Amino acid sequence: MKKLFLFLFACLTLFTGAAKAEEQIEEVVVLGEILFQDQINALKTPTPIINVPQSVVVVSSEEITRRGFTSIGDIVNHVPGLNTSQGEGHRDAVVFRGVRSTADFFLDGFRDDVQYYRPLYNLEQVEVLKGPNALLFGRGGTGGVINRVTKKGSLGDNFTDLGVAADTFGGVALQIDRNMSANETSAFRVNGYYESLENHRDFFDGDQIGFNPTAKLKLSEATVLDLSYEYIDQERFIDRGIPTGTDGRPVRALRDTVFGDPLLNTTELEANLFKALVQHRFSDTIKGNLSVFYGDYDKLYQNFYAAKYNQAETPDEVTLDGYVDTTQRENFQISGNVITEFQTGNATHTLLVGVELIDTASDQDRFNTYFDTSESDKETFSISAGLPLALVGGRGINSEAQATINDFTLKLNDDTHVEIEASSVYVQDEIQLGEKFIAVLGVRYDEFDIEVDNVKSADVRSRKDDQVSPRAGLIYKPQENTSIYLSYSESFLPRSGEQFANINGDKNQLDPDTFENLELGIKWNVNEALSLSASLFEIDKKSPQVADSDPSTLDVIESSIEGFEVQIQGQLNAKWSINASYGYLDGEQVNRSGSTGLRPRELPENTISLWTSYQLTPKFGLGLGASYQEESFINNSNSATLPSYTRIDAAAYYEVSEDLSLQLHVENVSDRVYFPNSHSTHQASVGEEINARLSLQWAL
């Protein structure tokens, strides 16, 4: 595979060099095509996307509004190479190029690893960087990362933007963006939102609010300070979907049945986030920034879910399991970067040197369900299609017509107190080699020190990992609007996992899992408003495991995922826009004995997304889109399957005036029954029925 990459890179380089047009196309910078440093972008240097040797997708706030996106999942569904996972109904969960993650999320470049649904109300843009990204992000990021860039104060501007939306399920959303600046040296901005949640499933409801005041202070001509505080409060019903039947597919007859407790299936989050960023220009060629982040998260989720179902033998019975889980986490992060530009001979260097310190304290516990009738965490209930289970408030009637009561305080599953100290230093050099070549070379050193106090087992364990993560890329630009790149990068994930669950048993002697990414791609800015990108990649995973034959030694289990992506987005002409993508993924599970012949879970082979809009008149436009996801396996045993599906969406836009606009978004126009994602064998999500959302945007 690696030889194929090198061969294709050489062929593409020769082909585009020979086919180069005689007339050079002048470079035009388009909004959204460059990741600006003053937004604390994920790349940490102000590099145009066309000069980045990896697949990058940027979704602007304007596109979020225009497309009617309301969640991270909505965005992910239209990014090639990515798909959503269920997240047990209480968190964002993304499969990055076949690598499942609940923690590879960042906020203005800061690690945002608590499990929750991240809001979009205060964002300038969302950045998706694919492939292992340890150089700039450290641990994790094994298949990719999502970085949310928040809105900052705007000097010299005064404006107020209001948004109101309502949908046919009964959900309502309110949003405000207010910027106040009396002069060119200070600005105060407030973003806020409220949303009442409803959908097509019984008992589902919820509320969430967000409040984000920020201040920008220009301390001098060379120094700018940004301050931010954000408060998030969320509460919503947890729906873990429906079971699969004898054919291994979700039981369509049960699509209207909710397998949970109407009162107790709930998740709550309260978060307080503080950020400060100071940027200073030392000279025309040297700039620096220092960022500080403190996040205080309090998270609870409790739920019942279908754990066992046998359609052939007991089609009218289901076994429920459940738990209540709490997390209290404090994240303190400091990072500093210095960016220097200089020349050596004919080469121009953009050198990035940075350090990062992270201190995390995380307390988490889990109590399993305990039913007095079964005297265990599982109990069986009768089911009938479309009717609620006989379980409300932890009290119900089991399948044997016995009254049963659950107690969430009797069966402690785990109670851990985690302390983490992580420090990193990284160096990256972007080298312009003449007019046609750019080399990107970098390396990062991470020291990850974790201590886990397992209260239940009265056991305290610790582990310290030292990891070096390199990155290298070569970009060939036959002309200013075209680049061909070949890149290699690495990342790692400590054995404590994404959420630091534990390092018990033999886990504290195991080195981190490591991931290597080789990627070949091309980017072409067709014109100032239309771009095309494509990439071919391979991600190799190495996972040390205790050897069966000799526990004092280790086996290294290797597996890989290969794929291809292509995306075109922008304006075809002044009236017609398009965003179309295709993704292909392939992989195989590997164990000590070698290839298993099994496909990794949640890895659809083909995904397609299309959205196009056309402006019929200066005031009125229409949009139409479709998304396709091929079938994938729900579990690693490949015994349960998510069927393929195609969903069609539509939209209409009308400008009432220069300051007032209306949008109507209709999702799942054909009202198709589909199952977009899952968590485990008997927990397949039921896709939303047809739903219309009317929104109003008003600039005061």
C-alpha positions as CSV (number, residue, x, y, z in Angstrom):
1,M,0.0,0.0,0.0
2,K,2.8,2.5,0.9
3,K,4.5,1.8,-2.5
4,L,1.2,2.5,-4.2
5,F,1.0,5.9,-2.5
6,L,4.5,6.8,-3.6
7,F,3.8,5.7,-7.2
8,L,0.5,7.6,-7.4
9,F,2.2,10.7,-6.0
10,A,4.9,10.6,-8.6
11,C,2.4,10.0,-11.4
12,L,0.2,12.9,-10.3
13,T,3.1,15.2,-9.9
14,L,4.3,14.5,-13.5
15,F,0.9,14.6,-15.0
16,T,-0.1,18.0,-13.5
17,G,3.3,19.4,-14.3
18,A,2.9,18.4,-17.9
19,A,-0.6,19.6,-18.1
20,K,0.0,22.9,-16.5
21,A,-1.9,25.8,-18.2
22,E,0.3,28.4,-19.8
23,E,-1.8,31.2,-18.2
24,Q,-1.3,31.4,-14.4
25,I,-4.5,31.8,-12.3
26,E,-4.2,34.6,-9.8
27,E,-4.7,33.5,-6.2
28,V,-7.8,34.8,-4.5
29,V,-8.4,34.4,-0.8
30,V,-12.0,33.3,-0.1
31,L,-13.9,33.5,3.2
32,G,-13.6,30.1,4.8
33,E,-10.6,29.0,2.7
34,I,-8.0,30.1,5.2
35,L,-7.8,29.3,8.9
36,F,-7.0,32.6,10.6
37,Q,-4.6,32.6,13.6
38,D,-6.7,35.3,15.3
39,Q,-9.4,32.7,15.7
40,I,-7.0,30.4,17.5
41,N,-7.3,27.9,14.6
42,A,-6.4,24.3,14.9
43,L,-3.3,24.7,12.7
44,K,-1.7,27.4,15.0
45,T,-0.2,29.1,11.9
46,P,-2.2,31.2,9.3
47,T,-1.9,28.7,6.5
48,P,-4.2,28.5,3.5
49,I,-6.0,25.2,3.3
50,I,-4.5,24.5,-0.1
51,N,-1.0,24.5,1.6
52,V,-2.0,22.0,4.3
53,P,-0.7,18.5,3.6
54,Q,-3.8,16.7,5.0
55,S,-7.5,16.6,4.4
56,V,-9.2,19.6,6.0
57,V,-12.9,20.6,6.0
58,V,-14.0,24.0,7.3
59,V,-17.7,24.7,7.9
60,S,-18.4,28.4,8.4
61,S,-21.2,29.9,10.6
62,E,-22.9,31.1,7.5
63,E,-23.0,27.6,6.1
64,I,-24.2,26.2,9.5
65,T,-27.2,28.6,9.3
66,R,-27.8,28.2,5.6
67,R,-27.8,24.4,5.8
68,G,-29.9,24.3,9.0
69,F,-27.4,22.4,11.0
70,T,-28.2,22.1,14.7
71,S,-25.6,19.6,16.0
72,I,-22.1,18.3,15.5
73,G,-23.7,15.2,14.1
74,D,-25.4,17.2,11.3
75,I,-22.0,18.5,10.2
76,V,-20.3,15.1,10.4
77,N,-23.0,13.5,8.2
78,H,-21.8,15.7,5.3
79,V,-18.0,15.3,5.7
80,P,-16.5,12.4,3.7
81,G,-14.7,9.8,5.7
82,L,-16.7,10.5,8.8
83,N,-19.9,9.0,10.2
84,T,-21.7,9.3,13.5
85,S,-22.1,6.8,16.3
86,Q,-25.0,6.8,18.7
87,G,-23.0,7.9,21.8
88,E,-25.5,6.1,24.0
89,G,-27.9,9.0,23.5
90,H,-26.0,11.5,25.7
91,R,-22.9,12.6,23.8
92,D,-21.3,13.5,20.5
93,A,-19.6,10.4,19.1
94,V,-17.8,10.3,15.7
95,V,-16.2,7.6,13.7
96,F,-13.1,9.3,12.1
97,R,-12.0,7.3,9.1
98,G,-13.1,4.1,10.9
99,V,-11.7,5.1,14.3
100,R,-14.4,5.7,16.9
101,S,-14.1,8.6,19.3
102,T,-16.0,10.5,22.0
103,A,-13.1,12.7,23.1
104,D,-11.3,14.1,20.0
105,F,-13.1,17.5,20.3
106,F,-11.4,20.8,20.8
107,L,-12.7,24.3,21.6
108,D,-10.5,27.1,20.2
109,G,-7.7,24.6,20.2
110,F,-8.2,23.5,23.8
111,R,-9.0,19.8,24.6
112,D,-12.8,19.4,25.2
113,D,-13.0,15.7,26.1
114,V,-16.0,15.5,28.4
115,Q,-18.9,13.6,26.9
116,Y,-21.8,15.9,26.0
117,Y,-23.6,17.4,23.0
118,R,-21.7,20.4,21.9
119,P,-23.7,23.5,20.8
120,L,-23.2,25.5,17.7
121,Y,-24.7,28.9,18.7
122,N,-21.5,30.8,19.3
123,L,-19.3,29.4,16.5
124,E,-17.4,31.2,13.8
125,Q,-16.5,28.0,12.1
126,V,-16.0,24.2,12.6
127,E,-12.7,22.7,11.5
128,V,-12.4,19.0,10.7
129,L,-8.8,17.8,10.4
130,K,-8.5,14.1,9.4
131,G,-5.8,11.5,10.1
132,P,-3.6,11.2,13.2
133,N,-2.9,14.7,14.6
134,A,-0.7,14.3,17.6
135,L,1.8,17.0,16.5
136,L,-0.6,19.8,17.3
137,F,-3.1,18.0,19.6
138,G,-1.2,15.4,21.5
139,R,-2.8,12.2,22.6
140,G,-5.8,11.0,20.8
141,G,-6.8,12.4,17.5
142,T,-6.1,9.0,16.1
143,G,-8.5,9.3,13.1
144,G,-9.1,13.0,13.2
145,V,-10.2,15.9,15.3
146,I,-13.0,18.5,15.3
147,N,-12.1,22.0,16.5
148,R,-14.9,24.6,17.2
149,V,-13.8,28.2,16.7
150,T,-15.9,30.6,18.8
151,K,-16.9,34.1,17.9
152,K,-14.8,36.9,19.4
153,G,-15.4,40.6,19.9
154,S,-15.2,42.7,16.7
155,L,-13.4,46.0,17.1
156,G,-15.3,49.0,15.8
157,D,-18.5,47.2,15.0
158,N,-21.9,47.4,16.6
159,F,-24.6,44.9,15.6
160,T,-27.3,42.6,16.9
161,D,-28.3,39.4,15.2
162,L,-31.4,37.5,16.3
163,G,-32.5,34.0,15.4
164,V,-35.8,32.2,16.0
165,A,-36.8,28.7,14.9
166,A,-39.6,26.2,15.4
167,D,-40.2,22.7,14.0
168,T,-43.1,20.5,13.5
169,F,-42.1,18.2,16.4
170,G,-42.7,21.1,18.7
171,G,-39.1,22.2,19.3
172,V,-38.2,25.9,19.6
173,A,-34.9,27.7,19.5
174,L,-33.9,31.3,20.3
175,Q,-30.5,32.8,19.6
176,I,-28.8,36.2,20.0
177,D,-25.4,37.6,18.9
178,R,-24.7,41.2,20.2
179,N,-21.4,43.0,19.6
180,M,-20.7,46.4,21.2
181,S,-17.6,48.5,20.4
182,A,-17.3,52.2,21.2
183,N,-13.8,52.5,19.7
184,E,-11.0,50.6,17.9
185,T,-9.4,49.3,21.1
186,S,-12.2,47.4,22.9
187,A,-15.2,45.3,22.1
188,F,-17.7,43.3,24.1
189,R,-19.7,40.5,22.5
190,V,-22.5,38.2,23.9
191,N,-23.8,35.1,22.3
192,G,-26.7,33.2,23.9
193,Y,-29.2,30.6,23.0
194,Y,-32.1,28.6,24.4
195,E,-33.5,25.5,22.8
196,S,-36.5,23.3,23.7
197,L,-35.9,19.8,22.3
198,E,-38.5,17.5,20.8
199,N,-38.5,14.8,18.2
200,H,-40.5,11.9,16.8
201,R,-39.9,9.4,19.7
202,D,-42.2,9.1,22.7
203,F,-41.0,10.8,25.9
204,F,-38.2,12.6,24.2
205,D,-37.8,16.2,25.4
206,G,-35.2,18.5,26.8
207,D,-33.9,22.0,27.3
208,Q,-30.5,23.6,26.8
209,I,-29.1,27.0,27.2
210,G,-25.8,28.6,26.5
211,F,-24.4,32.0,27.5
212,N,-21.0,33.3,26.2
213,P,-19.8,36.8,26.9
214,T,-16.4,37.7,25.4
215,A,-14.2,40.8,25.5
216,K,-11.5,41.9,23.1
217,L,-9.0,44.5,24.2
218,K,-6.3,46.0,22.0
219,L,-3.7,46.7,24.6
220,S,-1.3,48.2,22.1
221,E,-0.6,48.2,18.3
222,A,1.2,44.9,18.9
223,T,-0.9,43.2,21.6
224,V,-4.4,41.9,21.7
225,L,-6.2,40.2,24.6
226,D,-9.3,38.0,24.3
227,L,-11.3,37.0,27.3
228,S,-14.2,34.6,27.3
229,Y,-16.6,32.9,29.7
230,E,-19.2,30.3,28.7
231,Y,-22.0,28.7,30.7
232,I,-23.8,25.6,29.4
233,D,-26.8,23.9,30.9
234,Q,-28.3,20.9,29.2
235,E,-30.9,18.3,30.1
236,R,-32.5,15.8,27.7
237,F,-34.1,12.4,27.5
238,I,-31.8,9.4,26.6
239,D,-33.0,7.2,23.8
240,R,-30.7,4.2,23.1
241,G,-32.8,2.9,20.2
242,I,-34.3,-0.5,19.4
243,P,-33.1,-4.1,19.3
244,T,-32.1,-6.2,16.3
245,G,-34.0,-9.4,15.3
246,T,-33.1,-12.9,14.0
247,D,-31.9,-11.4,10.7
248,G,-29.4,-9.2,12.6
249,R,-31.2,-6.0,11.6
250,P,-33.2,-3.5,13.7
251,V,-36.8,-4.8,14.2
252,R,-38.9,-2.3,12.1
253,A,-42.1,-3.4,14.0
254,L,-40.6,-2.0,17.2
255,R,-39.5,1.4,15.7
256,D,-42.2,3.2,17.7
257,T,-41.3,1.5,21.0
258,V,-39.0,3.3,23.5
259,F,-36.8,0.9,25.5
260,G,-36.3,3.0,28.6
261,D,-37.9,4.7,31.6
262,P,-39.9,7.8,30.7
263,L,-38.8,9.5,33.9
264,L,-35.3,8.2,34.6
265,N,-33.7,8.0,31.2
266,T,-32.1,11.4,31.4
267,T,-28.8,13.2,31.0
268,E,-27.7,16.5,32.6
269,L,-24.7,18.7,32.1
270,E,-23.6,22.0,33.7
271,A,-20.3,23.5,32.5
272,N,-18.4,26.7,33.2
273,L,-15.6,27.5,30.7
274,F,-13.1,30.3,31.0
275,K,-10.6,31.2,28.3
276,A,-7.9,33.9,27.8
277,L,-5.7,34.5,24.8
278,V,-3.0,37.2,24.5
279,Q,-1.3,37.7,21.1
280,H,1.8,39.8,20.7
281,R,3.7,40.8,17.6
282,F,7.4,41.1,18.6
283,S,8.4,42.2,15.1
284,D,7.3,41.8,11.5
285,T,8.6,38.3,11.5
286,I,8.1,37.1,15.1
287,K,4.7,36.6,16.7
288,G,3.6,34.8,19.9
289,N,0.5,33.9,21.8
290,L,-0.3,32.5,25.2
291,S,-3.6,30.7,25.9
292,V,-5.2,29.7,29.2
293,F,-8.3,27.5,29.7
294,Y,-10.2,26.3,32.7
295,G,-13.2,24.1,32.4
296,D,-15.4,22.8,35.2
297,Y,-17.9,20.1,34.1
298,D,-20.6,18.3,36.1
299,K,-22.2,15.5,34.1
300,L,-24.9,12.9,35.0
301,Y,-26.6,10.3,32.8
302,Q,-28.8,7.5,33.9
303,N,-30.7,5.1,31.6
304,F,-32.3,1.8,31.0
305,Y,-31.8,0.1,27.6
306,A,-32.4,-3.1,25.7
307,A,-29.6,-5.5,26.6
308,K,-31.0,-8.8,25.3
309,Y,-33.7,-9.7,22.8
310,N,-34.5,-13.0,21.1
311,Q,-37.0,-12.5,18.3
312,A,-37.3,-16.2,17.5
313,E,-38.0,-17.6,21.0
314,T,-39.4,-14.7,23.0
315,P,-40.5,-12.0,20.5
316,D,-42.8,-10.3,23.1
317,E,-40.1,-10.0,25.8
318,V,-37.0,-7.8,26.2
319,T,-34.3,-7.8,28.9
320,L,-33.4,-4.3,30.2
321,D,-30.1,-3.3,31.8
322,G,-29.0,0.1,33.0
323,Y,-26.9,2.4,35.2
324,V,-26.4,5.8,36.6
325,D,-23.1,7.5,35.8
326,T,-21.6,10.8,37.1
327,T,-18.5,12.7,36.1
328,Q,-17.0,15.8,37.8
329,R,-14.1,17.0,35.8
330,E,-11.8,20.0,36.0
331,N,-9.5,20.7,33.0
332,F,-6.7,23.4,33.3
333,Q,-4.7,24.0,30.2
334,I,-1.9,26.4,29.3
335,S,-0.4,26.6,25.8
336,G,2.1,29.0,24.3
337,N,3.4,29.4,20.7
338,V,6.0,31.4,18.9
339,I,5.9,31.8,15.1
340,T,9.0,33.0,13.3
341,E,9.5,33.6,9.6
342,F,13.0,33.6,8.2
343,Q,15.0,32.6,5.2
344,T,17.9,30.3,4.6
345,G,19.2,30.6,1.1
346,N,16.3,30.2,-1.3
347,A,14.1,28.6,1.3
348,T,11.5,30.6,3.4
349,H,10.7,29.1,6.8
350,T,7.6,29.5,9.0
351,L,8.8,28.0,12.3
352,L,6.3,27.1,15.0
353,V,7.6,26.3,18.5
354,G,5.0,25.5,21.2
355,V,4.5,24.1,24.7
356,E,1.4,22.8,26.4
357,L,0.6,21.9,30.0
358,I,-2.6,20.1,31.1
359,D,-3.8,19.3,34.6
360,T,-6.9,17.3,34.8
361,A,-8.9,16.0,37.9
362,S,-11.7,13.7,37.0
363,D,-14.0,11.9,39.4
364,Q,-16.4,9.3,38.0
365,D,-18.7,6.7,39.4
366,R,-21.3,4.3,38.1
367,F,-24.0,2.3,39.9
368,N,-25.7,-0.4,37.9
369,T,-29.4,-1.1,38.1
370,Y,-30.6,-3.5,40.7
371,F,-34.1,-5.0,40.4
372,D,-35.5,-6.6,43.6
373,T,-37.3,-9.4,41.7
374,S,-34.3,-10.7,39.7
375,E,-31.8,-9.5,42.4
376,S,-29.5,-8.5,39.6
377,D,-28.9,-5.6,37.2
378,K,-31.2,-7.1,34.5
379,E,-34.9,-7.7,34.4
380,T,-37.2,-8.9,31.6
381,F,-40.4,-7.0,30.5
382,S,-43.2,-7.7,28.1
383,I,-43.3,-5.6,24.9
384,S,-45.9,-4.8,22.4
385,A,-45.1,-2.8,19.2
386,G,-45.8,1.0,19.7
387,L,-46.7,0.7,23.4
388,P,-44.6,1.8,26.4
389,L,-42.8,-0.7,28.6
390,A,-44.3,-1.3,32.0
391,L,-41.6,0.7,33.7
392,V,-41.9,4.2,35.0
393,G,-39.8,5.9,37.7
394,G,-37.9,2.7,38.3
395,R,-41.1,0.8,39.2
396,G,-42.9,-1.6,36.9
397,I,-44.3,-5.0,36.1
398,N,-41.9,-7.6,34.7
399,S,-42.8,-10.3,32.1
400,E,-44.0,-12.7,34.8
401,A,-46.6,-10.1,36.0
402,Q,-44.6,-9.4,39.2
403,A,-44.2,-5.9,40.6
404,T,-40.5,-4.9,40.4
405,I,-38.5,-1.9,41.8
406,N,-35.1,-0.8,40.7
407,D,-32.6,0.8,43.1
408,F,-29.7,2.9,41.6
409,T,-27.8,2.9,44.9
410,L,-27.1,-0.8,45.7
411,K,-24.8,-2.0,43.0
412,L,-21.6,0.0,42.7
413,N,-19.9,-0.8,39.4
414,D,-16.9,1.6,39.7
415,D,-15.7,4.7,41.6
416,T,-12.5,6.2,40.3
417,H,-10.6,9.4,41.1
418,V,-8.1,10.4,38.4
419,E,-5.3,12.9,38.4
420,I,-3.5,13.7,35.1
421,E,-0.5,15.8,34.4
422,A,0.5,16.1,30.8
423,S,3.3,18.3,29.3
424,S,4.3,18.7,25.7
425,V,6.7,20.5,23.5
426,Y,6.5,20.6,19.7
427,V,8.3,22.1,16.7
428,Q,7.1,22.5,13.2
429,D,8.8,24.1,10.2
430,E,6.9,25.0,7.0
431,I,9.5,25.4,4.3
432,Q,8.8,27.1,1.0
433,L,11.2,25.6,-1.5
434,G,11.1,27.8,-4.5
435,E,7.8,28.4,-6.2
436,K,6.5,24.9,-6.5
437,F,7.4,22.9,-3.3
438,I,6.5,23.2,0.3
439,A,7.8,20.8,3.0
440,V,6.2,20.5,6.4
441,L,8.4,18.8,9.1
442,G,7.5,18.5,12.7
443,V,7.8,16.5,15.9
444,R,6.1,16.5,19.3
445,Y,7.2,15.1,22.6
446,D,4.4,14.2,25.1
447,E,4.8,13.2,28.8
448,F,1.5,11.8,30.1
449,D,1.4,11.0,33.8
450,I,-1.8,9.4,35.2
451,E,-2.8,8.2,38.7
452,V,-6.1,6.3,39.2
453,D,-7.5,5.7,42.6
454,N,-10.0,2.9,42.3
455,V,-12.1,3.3,45.4
456,K,-14.1,0.1,44.9
457,S,-11.1,-2.2,44.8
458,A,-9.0,0.0,47.2
459,D,-6.3,0.1,44.5
460,V,-4.2,3.0,43.4
461,R,-2.2,2.7,40.2
462,S,-0.2,5.0,38.1
463,R,1.6,5.1,34.7
464,K,3.8,7.5,32.9
465,D,4.1,7.5,29.1
466,D,6.7,9.3,27.0
467,Q,5.8,9.5,23.4
468,V,7.4,11.1,20.3
469,S,5.0,11.9,17.4
470,P,6.5,13.0,14.1
471,R,4.8,14.6,11.1
472,A,6.1,15.1,7.6
473,G,4.5,16.4,4.4
474,L,5.6,17.4,0.9
475,I,3.4,19.7,-1.2
476,Y,3.9,20.2,-5.0
477,K,2.1,23.2,-6.5
478,P,2.2,23.1,-10.3
479,Q,0.2,26.3,-10.2
480,E,-1.0,28.6,-7.4
481,N,-4.5,27.2,-7.3
482,T,-3.4,23.5,-7.3
483,S,-1.5,21.4,-4.8
484,I,-0.6,17.7,-4.6
485,Y,0.6,16.4,-1.3
486,L,2.0,13.3,0.4
487,S,2.0,13.2,4.2
488,Y,2.9,11.0,7.1
489,S,1.8,11.5,10.7
490,E,1.5,9.6,13.9
491,S,-0.6,9.7,17.1
492,F,-1.1,7.6,20.2
493,L,-3.8,6.8,22.8
494,P,-2.7,5.8,26.4
495,R,-4.3,2.6,27.8
496,S,-6.3,4.6,30.3
497,G,-8.6,5.3,27.3
498,E,-10.3,8.4,26.2
499,Q,-12.2,8.9,29.5
500,F,-9.4,7.6,31.8
501,A,-11.7,4.8,33.0
502,N,-8.9,2.8,34.7
503,I,-5.5,1.1,34.3
504,N,-6.4,-1.9,36.3
505,G,-5.3,-5.5,35.7
506,D,-2.6,-5.7,33.1
507,K,-3.4,-2.3,31.6
508,N,-0.9,-0.4,33.6
509,Q,2.0,-2.3,32.0
510,L,0.8,-1.7,28.4
511,D,2.3,0.9,26.1
512,P,-0.1,3.2,24.3
513,D,-1.8,2.2,21.1
514,T,-0.1,4.0,18.2
515,F,-1.5,5.1,14.9
516,E,0.3,5.9,11.6
517,N,-1.3,7.7,8.7
518,L,0.0,7.9,5.1
519,E,-2.0,10.2,2.9
520,L,-1.9,11.2,-0.8
521,G,-4.1,14.1,-1.9
522,I,-4.9,16.8,-4.3
523,K,-6.5,20.2,-3.8
524,W,-7.7,22.4,-6.7
525,N,-9.3,25.8,-6.3
526,V,-11.1,25.8,-9.6
527,N,-11.8,29.5,-9.3
528,E,-12.3,32.0,-6.5
529,A,-15.5,30.3,-5.4
530,L,-15.2,26.6,-6.2
531,S,-12.8,24.0,-4.9
532,L,-12.2,20.3,-5.4
533,S,-10.2,18.0,-3.1
534,A,-9.5,14.3,-3.0
535,S,-7.3,12.0,-0.9
536,L,-6.2,8.4,-0.6
537,F,-5.1,7.2,2.9
538,E,-4.1,4.3,5.1
539,I,-4.2,4.3,8.9
540,D,-2.2,1.5,10.6
541,K,-2.9,0.7,14.3
542,K,-0.4,-1.1,16.6
543,S,-1.7,-2.3,19.9
544,P,0.6,-4.0,22.4
545,Q,-1.1,-6.9,24.3
546,V,0.0,-9.2,27.0
547,A,1.2,-12.4,25.3
548,D,-0.9,-15.5,26.0
549,S,2.1,-17.8,26.0
550,D,4.2,-15.6,28.3
551,P,2.5,-12.9,30.4
552,S,5.9,-11.2,30.9
553,T,6.1,-10.4,27.2
554,L,3.9,-8.5,24.8
555,D,2.4,-9.2,21.4
556,V,1.8,-6.3,19.0
557,I,-1.5,-6.6,17.2
558,E,-1.6,-4.6,13.9
559,S,-4.6,-3.6,11.8
560,S,-5.3,-1.0,9.1
561,I,-8.0,1.0,7.5
562,E,-7.8,2.2,4.0
563,G,-9.9,4.8,2.2
564,F,-10.6,7.3,-0.5
565,E,-12.4,10.7,-0.3
566,V,-13.4,13.3,-2.8
567,Q,-15.4,16.6,-2.2
568,I,-16.4,19.5,-4.4
569,Q,-17.9,22.6,-2.8
570,G,-18.6,26.2,-3.7
571,Q,-20.4,28.3,-6.3
572,L,-20.9,26.8,-9.8
573,N,-22.1,30.3,-10.9
574,A,-23.6,33.4,-9.2
575,K,-26.9,31.6,-8.5
576,W,-26.0,27.9,-8.1
577,S,-24.0,26.4,-5.3
578,I,-23.0,22.8,-4.6
579,N,-21.4,20.6,-1.9
580,A,-20.9,17.0,-2.9
581,S,-18.7,14.3,-1.4
582,Y,-18.0,10.6,-1.6
583,G,-16.2,8.5,0.9
584,Y,-14.9,4.9,0.7
585,L,-13.6,2.9,3.7
586,D,-12.2,-0.6,4.0
587,G,-10.7,-2.5,6.9
588,E,-10.4,-5.8,8.7
589,Q,-10.1,-6.7,12.4
590,V,-6.9,-8.4,13.4
591,N,-6.1,-10.4,16.5
592,R,-3.1,-12.5,17.8
593,S,-3.9,-15.1,15.2
594,G,-3.9,-12.7,12.3
595,S,-6.7,-11.6,10.1
596,T,-10.2,-12.5,11.3
597,G,-12.2,-11.9,8.2
598,L,-14.4,-9.5,10.2
599,R,-15.0,-5.9,9.3
600,P,-14.6,-3.2,12.0
601,R,-17.9,-2.0,13.4
602,E,-19.6,1.2,12.2
603,L,-17.5,1.2,9.0
604,P,-19.8,1.8,6.0
605,E,-17.9,1.0,2.8
606,N,-19.5,3.8,0.8
607,T,-21.0,7.2,1.8
608,I,-22.3,9.9,-0.4
609,S,-23.6,13.4,0.4
610,L,-25.0,16.0,-1.9
611,W,-26.4,19.5,-1.3
612,T,-27.2,22.0,-3.9
613,S,-29.1,25.3,-3.8
614,Y,-30.3,27.7,-6.6
615,Q,-31.3,31.3,-6.3
616,L,-34.4,31.6,-8.5
617,T,-34.8,35.4,-7.9
618,P,-32.8,37.9,-5.9
619,K,-35.0,37.2,-2.9
620,F,-36.1,33.5,-3.3
621,G,-34.0,30.3,-3.5
622,L,-34.4,26.6,-3.2
623,G,-32.1,23.8,-1.8
624,L,-32.2,20.1,-2.3
625,G,-29.9,17.4,-0.9
626,A,-29.5,13.7,-0.3
627,S,-27.2,11.6,1.9
628,Y,-26.5,7.9,1.4
629,Q,-24.8,5.5,3.9
630,E,-24.1,1.9,2.9
631,E,-24.9,-0.9,5.4
632,S,-22.4,-1.4,8.2
633,F,-22.0,-3.7,11.2
634,I,-23.3,-2.7,14.6
635,N,-20.9,-5.0,16.5
636,N,-17.4,-6.5,16.1
637,S,-18.8,-10.0,15.7
638,N,-20.5,-8.8,12.5
639,S,-23.7,-10.5,13.7
640,A,-25.8,-7.3,13.7
641,T,-26.2,-4.9,10.8
642,L,-27.3,-1.3,10.2
643,P,-29.1,-1.3,6.8
644,S,-28.1,1.1,4.1
645,Y,-30.3,4.2,3.7
646,T,-30.8,7.3,1.6
647,R,-32.3,10.5,3.1
648,I,-33.6,13.4,1.1
649,D,-33.8,16.9,2.5
650,A,-35.0,20.2,1.0
651,A,-35.0,23.9,1.8
652,A,-36.4,27.2,0.7
653,Y,-35.0,30.7,1.4
654,Y,-36.7,34.1,1.2
655,E,-35.2,37.5,1.9
656,V,-38.0,39.7,3.3
657,S,-35.6,42.7,3.4
658,E,-31.9,43.4,3.7
659,D,-32.1,42.7,7.4
660,L,-34.7,40.0,7.6
661,S,-34.7,36.5,6.1
662,L,-36.8,33.3,6.4
663,Q,-35.6,29.7,5.9
664,L,-37.7,26.5,5.7
665,H,-35.8,23.2,6.0
666,V,-37.6,19.9,5.5
667,E,-35.7,16.8,6.6
668,N,-36.4,13.3,5.4
669,V,-38.8,14.5,2.7
670,S,-39.8,11.0,1.7
671,D,-40.5,10.1,5.4
672,R,-38.3,7.1,5.1
673,V,-37.7,4.7,8.1
674,Y,-34.0,4.4,8.6
675,F,-31.4,3.7,11.2
676,P,-28.5,6.1,11.1
677,N,-26.2,4.7,13.8
678,S,-26.0,2.5,16.8
679,H,-24.1,1.7,20.0
680,S,-24.3,-2.0,20.4
681,T,-26.3,-5.1,19.2
682,H,-29.7,-4.1,20.6
683,Q,-29.3,-0.3,20.5
684,A,-30.0,0.9,16.9
685,S,-31.1,4.6,16.6
686,V,-34.3,5.3,14.8
687,G,-33.9,8.1,12.3
688,E,-36.2,11.1,12.5
689,E,-39.5,11.1,10.5
690,I,-40.3,14.0,8.1
691,N,-39.8,17.3,10.0
692,A,-40.1,20.9,8.9
693,R,-38.1,23.7,10.6
694,L,-38.9,27.3,10.0
695,S,-36.3,29.8,11.1
696,L,-36.0,33.6,11.0
697,Q,-32.8,35.6,11.0
698,W,-33.0,39.3,11.8
699,A,-30.1,41.8,11.8
700,L,-31.0,44.8,13.9
